[in-house]
Amino acid sequence: MKLQELFKMQEELDRFIQSNQKINEDVFRKKGLALLVELAELANETRCFKFWSTKGASERSVILEEYVDSIHFLLSLGIEKNLNTLENWPDPIAEKELTELFLRTQKAIQEFLENYSMSNYMEVWSCYGGLARALEFNYEDVLEAYMQKNKTNYDRQHEGY
Ligand SMILES: O=c1ccn([C@H]2C[C@H](O)[C@@H](COP(=O)(O)O)O2)c(=O)[nH]1
């Protein structure tokens, strides 16, 4: 999937949020923590690790919304470090099991936050590609849900979120 359109939308949204909230500090580390939190929220909605419970995963739409919250912060982190030259979504990692995917994604994010190289950034995208595949989201699903949540994020700012 082509990422340039998403980077542009994210850049505009971030600019709007930062001016609306009057942010002048460097928020890279805060956005990094936000991505880790979103990843955990996504894992929680899938309930993939809850061997102690028979309750199933949340609705697909809920999981997809959590997924694209992560995509917002992943794009945003790349913009902060001028890695928004990335053209295409890198190939998904081969791992198919959700718990392993989440653990690996968490590690890739931590590594990226310590060393924000393009290859570490691409590894996080590959992990999210693997998660999308395991959750049976195609690129169209992701794109559509991203657009929708992007708009919601503007609405929230206008409503004094
Ligand atoms: O600089 C920012 C800050 C927040 N968000 C978006 C990403 C998520 O979609 C949403 C997360 O908000 P919470 O629901 O976690 O408050 O905010 C951005 O896109 N850019």
The ligand as an SDF file (V2000), in Angstrom:
LIG
                    3D

 20 21  0  0  0  0  0  0  0  0999 V2000
   -0.4160   14.0680   17.8530 O   0  0  0  0  0  0  0  0  0  0  0  0
   -1.3700   13.2760   17.8080 C   0  0  0  0  0  0  0  0  0  0  0  0
   -2.0780   12.9020   18.9550 C   0  0  0  0  0  0  0  0  0  0  0  0
   -3.1320   12.0090   18.8460 C   0  0  0  0  0  0  0  0  0  0  0  0
   -3.4850   11.5000   17.6450 N   0  0  0  0  0  0  0  0  0  0  0  0
   -4.6000   10.5500   17.4950 C   0  0  0  0  0  0  0  0  0  0  0  0
   -4.1750    9.1390   17.2090 C   0  0  0  0  0  0  0  0  0  0  0  0
   -5.3070    8.2940   17.7490 C   0  0  0  0  0  0  0  0  0  0  0  0
   -6.2610    8.0050   16.6960 O   0  0  0  0  0  0  0  0  0  0  0  0
   -5.9620    9.1590   18.8120 C   0  0  0  0  0  0  0  0  0  0  0  0
   -5.7280    8.5800   20.1870 C   0  0  0  0  0  0  0  0  0  0  0  0
   -6.5010    9.2240   21.1010 O   0  0  0  0  0  0  0  0  0  0  0  0
   -7.0570    8.5150   22.4670 P   0  0  0  0  0  0  0  0  0  0  0  0
   -8.3950    7.9230   22.1210 O   0  0  0  0  0  0  0  0  0  0  0  0
   -6.0550    7.4470   22.8520 O   0  0  0  0  0  0  0  0  0  0  0  0
   -7.1330    9.6480   23.4490 O   0  0  0  0  0  0  0  0  0  0  0  0
   -5.3770   10.4620   18.6870 O   0  0  0  0  0  0  0  0  0  0  0  0
   -2.7820   11.8730   16.4990 C   0  0  0  0  0  0  0  0  0  0  0  0
   -3.0970   11.4150   15.3960 O   0  0  0  0  0  0  0  0  0  0  0  0
   -1.7450   12.7570   16.6060 N   0  0  0  0  0  0  0  0  0  0  0  0
  1  2  2  0
  2  3  1  0
  2 20  1  0
  3  4  2  0
  4  5  1  0
  5  6  1  0
  5 18  1  0
  6  7  1  0
  6 17  1  0
  7  8  1  0
  8  9  1  0
  8 10  1  0
 10 11  1  0
 10 17  1  0
 11 12  1  0
 12 13  1  0
 13 14  2  0
 13 15  1  0
 13 16  1  0
 18 19  2  0
 18 20  1  0
M  END
$$$$
